[in-house]
Amino acid sequence: MTRIVTFALTLALLGLCSAAVRAQIPVPTPTPNPQVYTDPGMEYDAPPEARLAGRHEIPLEQLGEDLQPIAIWVIDPGKEDARVVQLQMEAFDGPPNQWEGQFESQMHNQQDGVLIKNRTPMTLTNGMPATLVEVTYGDGFDAKKMYAVVFADGQRGIVLSETGRIGEITEQEAQRVLKNAKAVRYPSDQP
């Protein structure tokens, strides 16, 4: 009888040890969807034809007063008519309606020959107010057209843009590419 009890206890201990070992093996985390950027304040779904070129997370407290690239996608990479979709952020806790003016000021300071026109009020897919801004910069064969969706979430100034050569990008195309963005006021309890 003691052999049976000892055998049963040994099996039970082996089962517990096996379960403990399995609990310590890390479960792989799923690879993030390269088409989707998400954080506590916003989400953007890049169009299916866009290819992720780079992405990195910058904690809110590390955002500076200049726009920083967060994610970049390329449409038609390697081709002459390639277009770049870029998500940029900076720290901005001012009134949301003042962010668009600050963005325009930065564009004038960063590029030569900047022409900003057609500021169109719009809303993101969930109703968050934003502005679609048309920007042209550069000259000659290097001239670029950018359409930027500009909005602020209470903690950050955010720019979601599509840039391409002049003549290769239209407002309708930019609206199609940039339309899948949602945002809310950035939760104050999030880092």
C-alpha positions as a printed NumPy array, in Angstrom:
array([[  0.   ,   0.   ,   0.   ],
       [  2.841,   2.44 ,   0.835],
       [  4.34 ,   1.829,  -2.609],
       [  1.053,   2.85 ,  -4.236],
       [  0.805,   5.972,  -2.07 ],
       [  4.469,   6.84 ,  -2.762],
       [  3.959,   6.283,  -6.481],
       [  0.813,   8.48 ,  -6.473],
       [  2.615,  11.257,  -4.548],
       [  5.556,  11.07 ,  -6.976],
       [  3.201,  11.42 ,  -9.958],
       [  1.443,  14.35 ,  -8.307],
       [  4.77 ,  16.108,  -7.598],
       [  5.936,  15.514, -11.163],
       [  2.676,  16.991, -12.432],
       [  3.116,  20.087, -10.237],
       [  6.756,  20.517, -11.309],
       [  5.8  ,  20.144, -14.958],
       [  3.048,  22.773, -14.601],
       [  5.458,  25.156, -12.846],
       [  8.026,  24.748, -15.631],
       [  5.357,  25.382, -18.282],
       [  4.246,  28.539, -16.415],
       [  7.805,  29.924, -16.584],
       [  8.155,  29.519, -20.355],
       [  7.413,  32.934, -21.862],
       [  4.56 ,  33.068, -24.301],
       [  5.648,  34.887, -27.458],
       [  3.902,  38.194, -27.975],
       [  2.224,  38.648, -31.316],
       [  4.038,  40.723, -33.888],
       [  2.321,  44.107, -34.177],
       [  0.297,  44.637, -37.315],
       [  2.563,  46.739, -39.571],
       [ -0.459,  48.619, -40.947],
       [ -1.711,  49.798, -37.539],
       [ -0.354,  52.387, -35.125],
       [ -2.124,  52.58 , -31.781],
       [ -1.503,  54.243, -28.41 ],
       [ -3.751,  55.418, -25.531],
       [ -4.839,  58.527, -27.469],
       [ -5.044,  57.52 , -31.12 ],
       [ -5.15 ,  54.833, -33.76 ],
       [ -4.279,  54.894, -37.452],
       [ -4.748,  52.145, -40.033],
       [ -2.434,  52.631, -42.998],
       [ -3.854,  51.566, -46.369],
       [ -3.09 ,  47.981, -47.45 ],
       [ -0.673,  49.08 , -50.184],
       [  1.539,  50.976, -47.693],
       [  4.69 ,  49.26 , -46.436],
       [  5.992,  50.033, -42.963],
       [  9.453,  51.632, -43.21 ],
       [  9.942,  52.28 , -39.492],
       [  8.178,  52.754, -36.191],
       [  9.215,  53.513, -32.65 ],
       [  7.438,  54.392, -29.467],
       [  8.32 ,  57.618, -27.704],
       [  6.861,  57.956, -24.211],
       [  4.834,  61.112, -23.684],
       [  7.353,  62.556, -21.208],
       [ 10.135,  62.207, -23.819],
       [  8.376,  64.14 , -26.558],
       [ 10.056,  67.475, -27.182],
       [  8.892,  70.748, -28.696],
       [  9.768,  69.661, -32.235],
       [  7.916,  67.113, -34.321],
       [  9.401,  63.641, -34.044],
       [  8.657,  60.806, -36.483],
       [  6.768,  57.976, -34.836],
       [  5.887,  55.793, -37.835],
       [  6.614,  55.933, -41.563],
       [  4.994,  53.946, -44.355],
       [  5.853,  54.046, -48.061],
       [  3.39 ,  53.563, -50.907],
       [  4.99 ,  52.212, -54.099],
       [  8.496,  51.95 , -52.579],
       [ 11.336,  52.094, -55.078],
       [  9.228,  53.743, -57.77 ],
       [  9.463,  57.304, -59.032],
       [  5.978,  58.071, -57.785],
       [  6.555,  56.65 , -54.278],
       [  4.687,  58.491, -51.568],
       [  5.506,  58.685, -47.876],
       [  2.901,  58.473, -45.117],
       [  4.274,  59.778, -41.848],
       [  2.981,  60.068, -38.296],
       [  4.765,  62.744, -36.234],
       [  4.187,  64.014, -32.705],
       [  5.488,  66.605, -30.296],
       [  4.578,  67.697, -26.785],
       [  1.73 ,  70.225, -26.949],
       [ -0.67 ,  70.941, -24.103],
       [ -2.068,  74.197, -25.46 ],
       [ -5.568,  74.669, -26.832],
       [ -6.151,  72.213, -29.716],
       [ -7.241,  75.02 , -32.065],
       [ -3.766,  76.596, -31.741],
       [ -1.847,  73.51 , -32.834],
       [ -2.41 ,  74.022, -36.566],
       [ -0.781,  77.484, -36.413],
       [  2.214,  76.088, -34.555],
       [  2.558,  73.321, -37.155],
       [  2.565,  75.9  , -39.963],
       [  5.22 ,  77.957, -38.185],
       [  7.428,  74.891, -37.846],
       [  7.009,  74.028, -41.532],
       [  8.178,  77.544, -42.51 ],
       [ 11.219,  77.19 , -40.218],
       [ 12.204,  73.702, -41.479],
       [ 11.874,  74.027, -45.27 ],
       [ 12.663,  76.573, -47.941],
       [  9.922,  77.811, -50.219],
       [  6.994,  76.603, -48.107],
       [  3.544,  77.504, -49.373],
       [  0.659,  76.597, -47.09 ],
       [ -2.867,  76.8  , -48.416],
       [ -6.284,  75.181, -48.267],
       [ -6.781,  74.684, -44.55 ],
       [ -9.912,  72.554, -44.462],
       [-11.641,  71.776, -41.149],
       [-12.484,  68.084, -40.906],
       [-13.1  ,  65.357, -38.377],
       [-11.328,  62.059, -37.863],
       [-13.39 ,  58.872, -38.246],
       [-14.555,  59.057, -34.623],
       [-15.451,  62.767, -34.752],
       [-12.251,  64.309, -33.318],
       [-11.74 ,  67.777, -34.875],
       [ -8.747,  68.147, -37.199],
       [ -7.557,  70.289, -40.104],
       [ -6.425,  69.083, -43.528],
       [ -3.552,  71.343, -44.609],
       [ -2.043,  71.469, -48.099],
       [  1.693,  72.23 , -48.12 ],
       [  4.036,  72.697, -51.081],
       [  7.785,  73.038, -50.615],
       [ 11.066,  72.747, -52.484],
       [ 11.685,  73.788, -56.07 ],
       [ 12.254,  72.322, -59.496],
       [ 12.403,  68.542, -59.687],
       [ 12.619,  68.353, -55.895],
       [  9.306,  70.136, -55.275],
       [  6.968,  68.187, -53.004],
       [  3.29 ,  68.293, -52.135],
       [  2.149,  67.268, -48.676],
       [ -1.339,  66.881, -47.309],
       [ -1.342,  66.824, -43.513],
       [ -4.104,  65.981, -41.062],
       [ -3.241,  68.138, -38.054],
       [ -4.805,  67.771, -34.592],
       [ -3.978,  67.94 , -30.878],
       [ -5.101,  65.568, -28.136],
       [ -4.434,  67.703, -25.058],
       [ -0.903,  66.377, -24.517],
       [  0.504,  66.095, -28.045],
       [  0.432,  67.885, -31.353],
       [ -0.028,  65.258, -34.06 ],
       [  0.586,  65.372, -37.801],
       [ -0.432,  62.514, -40.081],
       [  0.736,  63.318, -43.592],
       [  1.177,  61.985, -47.098],
       [  3.985,  63.473, -49.194],
       [  4.844,  62.96 , -52.844],
       [  6.117,  64.753, -55.891],
       [  3.975,  67.568, -57.23 ],
       [  1.576,  66.119, -59.741],
       [  1.765,  62.631, -58.197],
       [ -0.561,  63.287, -55.269],
       [ -4.063,  64.743, -55.06 ],
       [ -6.229,  65.851, -52.175],
       [ -8.651,  62.993, -52.848],
       [ -5.797,  60.468, -52.749],
       [ -4.484,  61.956, -49.512],
       [ -7.923,  61.85 , -47.907],
       [ -8.228,  58.169, -48.868],
       [ -4.81 ,  57.331, -47.405],
       [ -5.154,  59.397, -44.229],
       [ -8.843,  58.832, -43.443],
       [ -8.514,  55.863, -41.075],
       [ -7.393,  57.85 , -38.049],
       [ -9.177,  58.071, -34.701],
       [ -8.183,  60.097, -31.673],
       [ -9.409,  61.127, -28.24 ],
       [ -7.99 ,  63.382, -25.581],
       [ -4.847,  61.638, -24.373],
       [ -5.686,  60.011, -21.015],
       [ -3.93 ,  61.95 , -18.245],
       [ -3.295,  58.734, -16.284],
       [ -1.172,  57.262, -19.114],
       [  2.585,  57.689, -19.454]])
